[in-house]
């Protein structure tokens, strides 16, 4: 009977089963992450010493929002004399530099239309600090985007993580404009899910986390050893993460250090940003997949899983999904045009496409619901919007399918996203850090 079943299996059947098994085998560990978060508390740290930090902010035409970030740093529940704020006014055509100076930052203007990108701006700022402020003895460097706002306890909490021995750490990323529309809410939900069900699980299991865009620190000795900021691909944050993990460096996470980030509110801005991210992930995968595979085989036991996790984070899984959908669609077309036998093949391919998309939507919906209710008190939106945006989140994620496909073949150029939502740190003075404990 079993042999008969095997004989009746077509290439399409075998391919679809293989795709399902690959996804199940490769990514089922993330379901285990959910179990870890639901059953175990993340470790906490208490600092024995306050350390000295430099803040790096790469800003291009951010005059509308940068003062809010600098103000939120200046009013931290942490000794102000131990934090210096440096703004790299990168190819600005507005008064970002003047606004940043008035807010209390040290500004390095930069004009370079050849080496374009956040990584180059950070490298410029780092080297300017080393040249001019070498005597300050900064122990670590924080990186923020100009549109961020920090909870008043942010540095206190991150200092405890650094004091515990972390060489790099990311933090809890929330959206300051979650309730703007379905696009900003979908972004916010994605980053909350990343913080809660990826990085918190990694922290609890004592494996490595990943830096994502903004809200992180890197120890001074790491950057000095590198000779500057040497990660210049389109997604320099993920490149740093992959590079560090291949070298056995563990990136930590501080769930009680809360950062608020402005999310895009137009689909065009969202498309451009995620298009760059998709291309950047392909770049990082091409550069570091080999090293991560080698790390899985040869790294010390404690770092092997971190390499695997990072490899799966970078793996172009969406392309496999697209390939499966396209292959089944071609078979349907061939069957309908009489170039292939109709019947089982047609039904199999149609059902494969349906279940591929259906399973993706259900998977994202479940994560959206779970994240929303777990982080309910942290989401700054009305009850109605929280519920409504859970249902649109999966369809927002579906738009990654064309993005991933086009990014494979089309060149990407950096396009600015205008930030205009100005908020005061007092607007977020609801003891967010304590609620994360």
RAFENVEN-V799504 format. One record per residue. N is the residue number from 0. RES is the residue in one small letter. PHI is phi in whole degrees, -180 to 180 (NA if undefined). PSI is psi in whole degrees, -180 to 180 (999 if undefined). BURIAL is b if it has 24 or more other ideal C-beta (glycine too) atoms within 12 Angstrom, else e. Layout:
# RAFENVEN-V799504
n->N res->RES phi->PHI psi->PSI burial->BURIAL
n->N res->RES phi->PHI psi->PSI burial->BURIAL
This chain:
# RAFENVEN-V799504
n->0 res->x phi->NA psi->-45 burial->e
n->1 res->x phi->-63 psi->-41 burial->e
n->2 res->x phi->-63 psi->-38 burial->e
n->3 res->x phi->-65 psi->-40 burial->e
n->4 res->x phi->-62 psi->-42 burial->e
n->5 res->x phi->-63 psi->-39 burial->e
n->6 res->x phi->-65 psi->-30 burial->e
n->7 res->x phi->-83 psi->-10 burial->e
n->8 res->x phi->-74 psi->131 burial->e
n->9 res->x phi->-92 psi->171 burial->b
n->10 res->x phi->-57 psi->-39 burial->e
n->11 res->x phi->-62 psi->-43 burial->b
n->12 res->x phi->-59 psi->-49 burial->b
n->13 res->x phi->-63 psi->-43 burial->e
n->14 res->x phi->-62 psi->-47 burial->b
n->15 res->x phi->-64 psi->-39 burial->b
n->16 res->x phi->-65 psi->-42 burial->e
n->17 res->x phi->-63 psi->-43 burial->e
n->18 res->x phi->-60 psi->-45 burial->b
n->19 res->x phi->-60 psi->-45 burial->e
n->20 res->x phi->-66 psi->-39 burial->e
n->21 res->x phi->-61 psi->-48 burial->e
n->22 res->x phi->-62 psi->-43 burial->b
n->23 res->x phi->-63 psi->-47 burial->e
n->24 res->x phi->-67 psi->-42 burial->e
n->25 res->x phi->-77 psi->-34 burial->e
n->26 res->x phi->-117 psi->3 burial->b
n->27 res->x phi->-65 psi->-23 burial->e
n->28 res->x phi->-61 psi->-25 burial->b
n->29 res->x phi->-71 psi->-25 burial->b
n->30 res->x phi->-70 psi->-35 burial->e
n->31 res->x phi->-64 psi->-36 burial->e
n->32 res->x phi->-57 psi->-42 burial->b
n->33 res->x phi->-60 psi->-44 burial->b
n->34 res->x phi->-61 psi->-40 burial->e
n->35 res->x phi->-61 psi->-47 burial->b
n->36 res->x phi->-64 psi->-38 burial->b
n->37 res->x phi->-75 psi->-21 burial->e
n->38 res->x phi->-114 psi->-15 burial->e
n->39 res->x phi->-130 psi->146 burial->e
n->40 res->x phi->-87 psi->145 burial->e
n->41 res->x phi->-71 psi->146 burial->b
n->42 res->x phi->-65 psi->150 burial->e
n->43 res->x phi->-121 psi->159 burial->e
n->44 res->x phi->-133 psi->149 burial->b
n->45 res->x phi->-122 psi->126 burial->e
n->46 res->x phi->-75 psi->140 burial->e
n->47 res->x phi->-95 psi->-14 burial->e
n->48 res->x phi->-150 psi->145 burial->e
n->49 res->x phi->-91 psi->130 burial->e
n->50 res->x phi->-107 psi->164 burial->b
n->51 res->x phi->-98 psi->132 burial->b
n->52 res->x phi->-131 psi->152 burial->b
n->53 res->x phi->-114 psi->142 burial->b
n->54 res->x phi->-108 psi->130 burial->b
n->55 res->x phi->-110 psi->125 burial->b
n->56 res->x phi->-129 psi->111 burial->b
n->57 res->x phi->-87 psi->117 burial->b
n->58 res->x phi->-130 psi->132 burial->b
n->59 res->x phi->-126 psi->109 burial->b
n->60 res->x phi->54 psi->58 burial->b
n->61 res->x phi->-119 psi->33 burial->b
n->62 res->x phi->-63 psi->-24 burial->b
n->63 res->x phi->-74 psi->-22 burial->e
n->64 res->x phi->-128 psi->-18 burial->b
n->65 res->x phi->-67 psi->-30 burial->b
n->66 res->x phi->-64 psi->-33 burial->b
n->67 res->x phi->-64 psi->-43 burial->b
n->68 res->x phi->-63 psi->-49 burial->b
n->69 res->x phi->-62 psi->-41 burial->b
n->70 res->x phi->-61 psi->-42 burial->b
n->71 res->x phi->-66 psi->-24 burial->b
n->72 res->x phi->-78 psi->-39 burial->b
n->73 res->x phi->-68 psi->-25 burial->b
n->74 res->x phi->-104 psi->22 burial->b
n->75 res->x phi->-65 psi->150 burial->b
n->76 res->x phi->-80 psi->61 burial->b
n->77 res->x phi->-158 psi->146 burial->b
n->78 res->x phi->-54 psi->118 burial->e
n->79 res->x phi->-62 psi->-31 burial->e
n->80 res->x phi->-70 psi->-9 burial->e
n->81 res->x phi->-99 psi->5 burial->b
n->82 res->x phi->-128 psi->121 burial->b
n->83 res->x phi->-113 psi->136 burial->b
n->84 res->x phi->-107 psi->125 burial->b
n->85 res->x phi->-119 psi->127 burial->b
n->86 res->x phi->-112 psi->125 burial->b
n->87 res->x phi->-95 psi->102 burial->b
n->88 res->x phi->-78 psi->95 burial->b
n->89 res->x phi->-93 psi->106 burial->b
n->90 res->x phi->54 psi->41 burial->b
n->91 res->x phi->-77 psi->144 burial->b
n->92 res->x phi->-118 psi->7 burial->e
n->93 res->x phi->-117 psi->-161 burial->e
n->94 res->x phi->-101 psi->33 burial->e
n->95 res->x phi->-54 psi->-45 burial->b
n->96 res->x phi->-60 psi->-45 burial->b
n->97 res->x phi->-65 psi->-44 burial->e
n->98 res->x phi->-62 psi->-42 burial->b
n->99 res->x phi->-65 psi->-41 burial->b
n->100 res->x phi->-63 psi->-45 burial->e
n->101 res->x phi->-63 psi->-30 burial->e
n->102 res->x phi->-81 psi->-11 burial->b
n->103 res->x phi->112 psi->15 burial->b
n->104 res->x phi->-97 psi->157 burial->b
n->105 res->x phi->-91 psi->127 burial->b
n->106 res->x phi->-113 psi->133 burial->b
n->107 res->x phi->-114 psi->103 burial->b
n->108 res->x phi->-69 psi->141 burial->b
n->109 res->x phi->-135 psi->132 burial->b
n->110 res->x phi->-130 psi->107 burial->e
n->111 res->x phi->-156 psi->108 burial->e
n->112 res->x phi->-95 psi->8 burial->e
n->113 res->x phi->-98 psi->-51 burial->e
n->114 res->x phi->-96 psi->89 burial->e
n->115 res->x phi->-104 psi->134 burial->b
n->116 res->x phi->142 psi->157 burial->b
n->117 res->x phi->-61 psi->-39 burial->b
n->118 res->x phi->-60 psi->-41 burial->b
n->119 res->x phi->-68 psi->-38 burial->b
n->120 res->x phi->-66 psi->-42 burial->b
n->121 res->x phi->-65 psi->-40 burial->b
n->122 res->x phi->-63 psi->-42 burial->b
n->123 res->x phi->-62 psi->-45 burial->b
n->124 res->x phi->-65 psi->-43 burial->b
n->125 res->x phi->-58 psi->-48 burial->b
n->126 res->x phi->-69 psi->-32 burial->b
n->127 res->x phi->-67 psi->-39 burial->b
n->128 res->x phi->-66 psi->-45 burial->b
n->129 res->x phi->-62 psi->-32 burial->b
n->130 res->x phi->-79 psi->-37 burial->e
n->131 res->x phi->-104 psi->-29 burial->e
n->132 res->x phi->-125 psi->36 burial->e
n->133 res->x phi->-62 psi->-27 burial->e
n->134 res->x phi->-79 psi->-5 burial->e
n->135 res->x phi->-74 psi->-26 burial->e
n->136 res->x phi->68 psi->44 burial->e
n->137 res->x phi->-65 psi->135 burial->b
n->138 res->x phi->-95 psi->-21 burial->b
n->139 res->x phi->-159 psi->160 burial->b
n->140 res->x phi->-120 psi->127 burial->b
n->141 res->x phi->-94 psi->146 burial->b
n->142 res->x phi->-124 psi->125 burial->b
n->143 res->x phi->-130 psi->157 burial->b
n->144 res->x phi->-90 psi->153 burial->b
n->145 res->x phi->-62 psi->-26 burial->b
n->146 res->x phi->-86 psi->2 burial->b
n->147 res->x phi->-78 psi->159 burial->b
n->148 res->x phi->-138 psi->138 burial->b
n->149 res->x phi->-106 psi->142 burial->b
n->150 res->x phi->-61 psi->149 burial->b
n->151 res->x phi->-63 psi->-19 burial->b
n->152 res->x phi->-99 psi->10 burial->b
n->153 res->x phi->-57 psi->-53 burial->b
n->154 res->x phi->-70 psi->-33 burial->b
n->155 res->x phi->-61 psi->-44 burial->b
n->156 res->x phi->-72 psi->-43 burial->b
n->157 res->x phi->-68 psi->-32 burial->b
n->158 res->x phi->-63 psi->-36 burial->b
n->159 res->x phi->-65 psi->-37 burial->b
n->160 res->x phi->-67 psi->-44 burial->b
n->161 res->x phi->-64 psi->-42 burial->b
n->162 res->x phi->-65 psi->-25 burial->b
n->163 res->x phi->-77 psi->-7 burial->b
n->164 res->x phi->115 psi->1 burial->e
n->165 res->x phi->-67 psi->135 burial->b
n->166 res->x phi->-92 psi->-18 burial->b
n->167 res->x phi->-158 psi->147 burial->b
n->168 res->x phi->-156 psi->144 burial->b
n->169 res->x phi->-103 psi->179 burial->b
n->170 res->x phi->-139 psi->-180 burial->b
n->171 res->x phi->-79 psi->122 burial->b
n->172 res->x phi->-110 psi->114 burial->b
n->173 res->x phi->-113 psi->170 burial->b
n->174 res->x phi->-104 psi->131 burial->b
n->175 res->x phi->-83 psi->-12 burial->b
n->176 res->x phi->-130 psi->42 burial->b
n->177 res->x phi->-53 psi->-39 burial->b
n->178 res->x phi->-88 psi->9 burial->b
n->179 res->x phi->-63 psi->-52 burial->b
n->180 res->x phi->-167 psi->-174 burial->b
n->181 res->x phi->-67 psi->-26 burial->b
n->182 res->x phi->-73 psi->-51 burial->b
n->183 res->x phi->-64 psi->-36 burial->b
n->184 res->x phi->-66 psi->-39 burial->b
n->185 res->x phi->-66 psi->-40 burial->b
n->186 res->x phi->-59 psi->-51 burial->b
n->187 res->x phi->-58 psi->-42 burial->b
n->188 res->x phi->-66 psi->-38 burial->b
n->189 res->x phi->-63 psi->-45 burial->b
n->190 res->x phi->-72 psi->-33 burial->b
n->191 res->x phi->-66 psi->-41 burial->b
n->192 res->x phi->-64 psi->-41 burial->b
n->193 res->x phi->-62 psi->-44 burial->b
n->194 res->x phi->-67 psi->-46 burial->b
n->195 res->x phi->-78 psi->-50 burial->b
n->196 res->x phi->-103 psi->0 burial->b
n->197 res->x phi->-116 psi->-67 burial->b
n->198 res->x phi->-68 psi->-37 burial->b
n->199 res->x phi->-67 psi->-38 burial->b
n->200 res->x phi->-65 psi->-43 burial->b
n->201 res->x phi->-61 psi->-43 burial->b
n->202 res->x phi->-60 psi->-46 burial->b
n->203 res->x phi->-63 psi->-36 burial->b
n->204 res->x phi->-87 psi->0 burial->b
n->205 res->x phi->62 psi->36 burial->e
n->206 res->x phi->-109 psi->-175 burial->b
n->207 res->x phi->-90 psi->140 burial->b
n->208 res->x phi->-91 psi->-172 burial->b
n->209 res->x phi->-134 psi->140 burial->b
n->210 res->x phi->-79 psi->139 burial->b
n->211 res->x phi->-133 psi->88 burial->b
n->212 res->x phi->80 psi->-61 burial->b
n->213 res->x phi->-152 psi->164 burial->b
n->214 res->x phi->76 psi->58 burial->b
n->215 res->x phi->-152 psi->164 burial->b
n->216 res->x phi->-127 psi->156 burial->b
n->217 res->x phi->-132 psi->133 burial->b
n->218 res->x phi->-62 psi->145 burial->b
n->219 res->x phi->-60 psi->-39 burial->b
n->220 res->x phi->-67 psi->-28 burial->e
n->221 res->x phi->-67 psi->-47 burial->b
n->222 res->x phi->-69 psi->-36 burial->b
n->223 res->x phi->-66 psi->-39 burial->e
n->224 res->x phi->-63 psi->-37 burial->e
n->225 res->x phi->-77 psi->-19 burial->b
n->226 res->x phi->80 psi->18 burial->e
n->227 res->x phi->136 psi->-166 burial->b
n->228 res->x phi->-90 psi->104 burial->b
n->229 res->x phi->-104 psi->23 burial->e
n->230 res->x phi->-116 psi->109 burial->b
n->231 res->x phi->-127 psi->16 burial->b
n->232 res->x phi->-72 psi->175 burial->b
n->233 res->x phi->-61 psi->-30 burial->b
n->234 res->x phi->-117 psi->81 burial->b
n->235 res->x phi->-65 psi->-27 burial->b
n->236 res->x phi->-67 psi->-48 burial->b
n->237 res->x phi->-69 psi->-34 burial->b
n->238 res->x phi->-63 psi->-44 burial->b
n->239 res->x phi->-59 psi->-43 burial->b
n->240 res->x phi->-61 psi->-48 burial->b
n->241 res->x phi->-64 psi->-43 burial->b
n->242 res->x phi->-62 psi->-44 burial->b
n->243 res->x phi->-66 psi->-44 burial->b
n->244 res->x phi->-67 psi->-36 burial->b
n->245 res->x phi->-64 psi->-27 burial->b
n->246 res->x phi->-91 psi->4 burial->b
n->247 res->x phi->86 psi->11 burial->b
n->248 res->x phi->-84 psi->130 burial->b
n->249 res->x phi->-93 psi->126 burial->b
n->250 res->x phi->-95 psi->127 burial->b
n->251 res->x phi->-93 psi->-176 burial->b
n->252 res->x phi->-149 psi->139 burial->b
n->253 res->x phi->-119 psi->102 burial->b
n->254 res->x phi->-71 psi->-13 burial->b
n->255 res->x phi->-99 psi->1 burial->b
n->256 res->x phi->-99 psi->109 burial->b
n->257 res->x phi->-105 psi->127 burial->b
n->258 res->x phi->-121 psi->138 burial->b
n->259 res->x phi->-108 psi->131 burial->b
n->260 res->x phi->-124 psi->137 burial->b
n->261 res->x phi->-81 psi->129 burial->b
n->262 res->x phi->-104 psi->151 burial->b
n->263 res->x phi->-58 psi->150 burial->b
n->264 res->x phi->-122 psi->-4 burial->b
n->265 res->x phi->-114 psi->148 burial->e
n->266 res->x phi->-67 psi->-31 burial->e
n->267 res->x phi->-63 psi->-48 burial->e
n->268 res->x phi->-62 psi->-41 burial->b
n->269 res->x phi->-63 psi->-45 burial->b
n->270 res->x phi->-60 psi->-49 burial->b
n->271 res->x phi->-61 psi->-42 burial->b
n->272 res->x phi->-67 psi->-48 burial->b
n->273 res->x phi->-71 psi->-27 burial->b
n->274 res->x phi->-63 psi->-45 burial->b
n->275 res->x phi->-65 psi->-42 burial->b
n->276 res->x phi->-61 psi->-46 burial->b
n->277 res->x phi->-61 psi->-46 burial->b
n->278 res->x phi->-63 psi->-41 burial->b
n->279 res->x phi->-64 psi->-39 burial->b
n->280 res->x phi->-64 psi->-40 burial->b
n->281 res->x phi->-61 psi->-43 burial->b
n->282 res->x phi->-61 psi->-48 burial->b
n->283 res->x phi->-65 psi->-40 burial->b
n->284 res->x phi->-61 psi->-44 burial->b
n->285 res->x phi->-63 psi->-36 burial->e
n->286 res->x phi->-82 psi->-33 burial->b
n->287 res->x phi->-120 psi->-6 burial->b
n->288 res->x phi->-58 psi->-43 burial->b
n->289 res->x phi->-61 psi->-44 burial->e
n->290 res->x phi->-65 psi->-36 burial->b
n->291 res->x phi->-70 psi->-40 burial->b
n->292 res->x phi->-62 psi->-43 burial->e
n->293 res->x phi->-63 psi->-38 burial->e
n->294 res->x phi->-65 psi->-35 burial->b
n->295 res->x phi->-62 psi->-35 burial->b
n->296 res->x phi->-86 psi->-34 burial->e
n->297 res->x phi->-120 psi->-15 burial->e
n->298 res->x phi->-66 psi->159 burial->b
n->299 res->x phi->-54 psi->152 burial->e
n->300 res->x phi->-51 psi->-41 burial->e
n->301 res->x phi->-68 psi->-18 burial->e
n->302 res->x phi->-104 psi->-7 burial->b
n->303 res->x phi->-66 psi->-44 burial->b
n->304 res->x phi->-66 psi->-35 burial->b
n->305 res->x phi->-60 psi->-40 burial->b
n->306 res->x phi->-64 psi->-42 burial->b
n->307 res->x phi->-63 psi->-46 burial->b
n->308 res->x phi->-60 psi->-44 burial->b
n->309 res->x phi->-67 psi->-39 burial->b
n->310 res->x phi->-62 psi->-42 burial->b
n->311 res->x phi->-69 psi->-32 burial->b
n->312 res->x phi->-65 psi->-38 burial->b
n->313 res->x phi->-85 psi->-25 burial->b
n->314 res->x phi->-56 psi->133 burial->b
n->315 res->x phi->-75 psi->64 burial->b
n->316 res->x phi->-63 psi->-33 burial->b
n->317 res->x phi->-60 psi->-34 burial->b
n->318 res->x phi->-66 psi->-36 burial->b
n->319 res->x phi->-66 psi->-39 burial->b
n->320 res->x phi->-62 psi->-46 burial->b
n->321 res->x phi->-62 psi->-44 burial->b
n->322 res->x phi->-61 psi->-41 burial->b
n->323 res->x phi->-65 psi->-42 burial->b
n->324 res->x phi->-65 psi->-46 burial->b
n->325 res->x phi->-64 psi->-44 burial->e
n->326 res->x phi->-60 psi->-46 burial->b
n->327 res->x phi->-67 psi->-35 burial->b
n->328 res->x phi->-66 psi->-41 burial->e
n->329 res->x phi->-62 psi->-42 burial->e
n->330 res->x phi->-64 psi->-39 burial->b
n->331 res->x phi->-63 psi->-44 burial->b
n->332 res->x phi->-63 psi->-44 burial->e
n->333 res->x phi->-63 psi->-39 burial->e
n->334 res->x phi->-68 psi->-41 burial->b
n->335 res->x phi->-72 psi->-26 burial->e
n->336 res->x phi->-93 psi->4 burial->e
n->337 res->x phi->85 psi->9 burial->e
n->338 res->x phi->-93 psi->2 burial->e
n->339 res->x phi->-155 psi->150 burial->e
n->340 res->x phi->-63 psi->131 burial->e
n->341 res->x phi->-81 psi->165 burial->e
n->342 res->x phi->121 psi->-118 burial->e
n->343 res->x phi->-59 psi->-43 burial->e
n->344 res->x phi->-61 psi->-46 burial->b
n->345 res->x phi->-63 psi->-46 burial->b
n->346 res->x phi->-64 psi->-42 burial->e
n->347 res->x phi->-63 psi->-47 burial->b
n->348 res->x phi->-66 psi->-43 burial->b
n->349 res->x phi->-63 psi->-45 burial->b
n->350 res->x phi->-68 psi->-32 burial->e
n->351 res->x phi->-65 psi->-44 burial->b
n->352 res->x phi->-63 psi->-45 burial->b
n->353 res->x phi->-60 psi->-51 burial->e
n->354 res->x phi->-71 psi->-29 burial->e
n->355 res->x phi->-62 psi->-49 burial->b
n->356 res->x phi->-71 psi->-40 burial->b
n->357 res->x phi->-63 psi->-46 burial->e
n->358 res->x phi->-64 psi->-38 burial->b
n->359 res->x phi->-62 psi->-46 burial->b
n->360 res->x phi->-64 psi->-45 burial->e
n->361 res->x phi->-65 psi->-42 burial->e
n->362 res->x phi->-60 psi->-47 burial->b
n->363 res->x phi->-69 psi->-36 burial->b
n->364 res->x phi->-64 psi->-45 burial->b
n->365 res->x phi->-61 psi->-45 burial->e
n->366 res->x phi->-65 psi->-38 burial->b
n->367 res->x phi->-63 psi->-45 burial->b
n->368 res->x phi->-65 psi->-48 burial->e
n->369 res->x phi->-60 psi->-45 burial->b
n->370 res->x phi->-66 psi->-43 burial->b
n->371 res->x phi->-59 psi->-47 burial->b
n->372 res->x phi->-75 psi->-33 burial->e
n->373 res->x phi->-68 psi->-36 burial->b
n->374 res->x phi->-108 psi->23 burial->b
n->375 res->x phi->-50 psi->-49 burial->e
n->376 res->x phi->-72 psi->-18 burial->e
n->377 res->x phi->-90 psi->-16 burial->b
n->378 res->x phi->-85 psi->122 burial->b
n->379 res->x phi->-90 psi->82 burial->b
n->380 res->x phi->-161 psi->162 burial->b
n->381 res->x phi->-70 psi->161 burial->e
n->382 res->x phi->-58 psi->-42 burial->e
n->383 res->x phi->-61 psi->-43 burial->e
n->384 res->x phi->-70 psi->-38 burial->b
n->385 res->x phi->-59 psi->-44 burial->b
n->386 res->x phi->-69 psi->-46 burial->e
n->387 res->x phi->-62 psi->-42 burial->e
n->388 res->x phi->-73 psi->-18 burial->b
n->389 res->x phi->-63 psi->-33 burial->b
n->390 res->x phi->-82 psi->-26 burial->e
n->391 res->x phi->-89 psi->-18 burial->b
n->392 res->x phi->-54 psi->-47 burial->b
n->393 res->x phi->-61 psi->-35 burial->b
n->394 res->x phi->-76 psi->-30 burial->e
n->395 res->x phi->-63 psi->-42 burial->b
n->396 res->x phi->-66 psi->-31 burial->b
n->397 res->x phi->-62 psi->-28 burial->b
n->398 res->x phi->-69 psi->-9 burial->b
n->399 res->x phi->-69 psi->-22 burial->b
n->400 res->x phi->-62 psi->-55 burial->b
n->401 res->x phi->-67 psi->-33 burial->e
n->402 res->x phi->-61 psi->-48 burial->b
n->403 res->x phi->-62 psi->-37 burial->b
n->404 res->x phi->-71 psi->-46 burial->b
n->405 res->x phi->-68 psi->-37 burial->b
n->406 res->x phi->-63 psi->-21 burial->b
n->407 res->x phi->-69 psi->-29 burial->b
n->408 res->x phi->-120 psi->-15 burial->e
n->409 res->x phi->-106 psi->142 burial->e
n->410 res->x phi->-71 psi->152 burial->e
n->411 res->x phi->-119 psi->134 burial->b
n->412 res->x phi->-121 psi->144 burial->e
n->413 res->x phi->-67 psi->131 burial->b
n->414 res->x phi->-126 psi->129 burial->e
n->415 res->x phi->-69 psi->149 burial->b
n->416 res->x phi->-114 psi->121 burial->b
n->417 res->x phi->-74 psi->128 burial->e
n->418 res->x phi->-106 psi->127 burial->b
n->419 res->x phi->-133 psi->-6 burial->e
n->420 res->x phi->-87 psi->104 burial->b
n->421 res->x phi->-95 psi->125 burial->b
n->422 res->x phi->-134 psi->155 burial->b
n->423 res->x phi->-100 psi->147 burial->e
n->424 res->x phi->-58 psi->-28 burial->b
n->425 res->x phi->-64 psi->-23 burial->e
n->426 res->x phi->-67 psi->-20 burial->e
n->427 res->x phi->-115 psi->28 burial->b
n->428 res->x phi->-87 psi->44 burial->e
n->429 res->x phi->-103 psi->32 burial->e
n->430 res->x phi->52 psi->49 burial->e
n->431 res->x phi->-62 psi->-37 burial->b
n->432 res->x phi->-63 psi->-43 burial->b
n->433 res->x phi->-66 psi->-32 burial->e
n->434 res->x phi->-69 psi->-17 burial->e
n->435 res->x phi->-84 psi->-10 burial->b
n->436 res->x phi->-78 psi->999 burial->e
